[in-house]
Amino acid sequence: MAGTLSPWPLTRQGDKGHPVVTLQYLLRARGQSIAADGDFGPKTDAAVRAFQKARKLAVDGIVGPQTWSALIVEVRRGSEGDAVRGVQEEFQFRNLSGDPSQAPQVDGIFGPETEAAVRGFQEAVRADVPSMAVDGIVGPMTWQALVSGMLSF
């Protein structure tokens, strides 16, 4: 639907692939010690529940709108770490070329290539969602558009 972001996905134990890797990087950015392996298994479930409990959210192990919103970390040029890896993973997910060098590398450093990818993504989303800022900053709206799978094929 034009004018609105796709909803946050419901992500739970048993899920694999997108957006599980991004979820795992965000959990790591929030202090959870888990692998970013794309498999929402028992360890990821325990990390989600611990995060939900710490944030006084419903402790159900399901990552829905409230948990996603609490997990996101605003990142921008100069940022480093697992939240940046989550953003970069989103661009690798959208990279259909078969060549990982055609998208920002998942290195945890928010440099010019990642910023250019973010701005390009924001411009593309803005075509349908005019309220999307094109500022190169991955805040709540950009995270939601990325994690919900917008502009992925």
Residue, then its C-alpha position, 0 to 999 in steps of 0.5 A: m500500500a502506498g504511503t505506509l511502511s510494511p509492518w514489522p515481521l513476527t519472528r520466532q523460534g524455528d525461523k531461518g534466514h531473513p530477518v533472523v541474522t539482523l535480529q541476532y546482530l541487534l541482540r548482540a548490539r544490546g549485549q546478548s552473546i549469541a551467534a549471528d547464524g540466521d537460525f532462530g534456535p533455542k539460544t536466540d529464543a533465550a536471548v530474545r526472552a532475556f531482552q524482553k524481560a529486561r525491557k519489561l516487554a511481554v516475554d513470549g520469545i516472539v519478536g514483533p513490533q514492540t520488541w523490534s522497536a526496543l531492539i533497534v539502534e540508530v546508526r549513521r556514518g562513523s558508527e561501528g559494531d553489531a547494529v551496523r552489521g545488521v544494516q549491512e546484512e540487510f543490503q547483502f540480503r537485497n544483493l541479487s548479483g551473486d557477488p557480495s562485493q556489489a553491496p556493503q561488506v558486513d564489517g561493522i563499519f558505517g563508512p561511505e559505501t554503507e551510507a550511500a546504500v542507506r541513502g539509495f534505499q531511503e530514496a527508493v522507499r520515499a517514492d512510496v512513503p513520502s515521510m521517509a527522510v533521505d539522510g543516511i541515518v538508520g533510525p526507526m523508519t529505515w530499520q522498519a523498512l529494512v527488516s520488513g523486507m521492503l524493496s527485496f525481491 
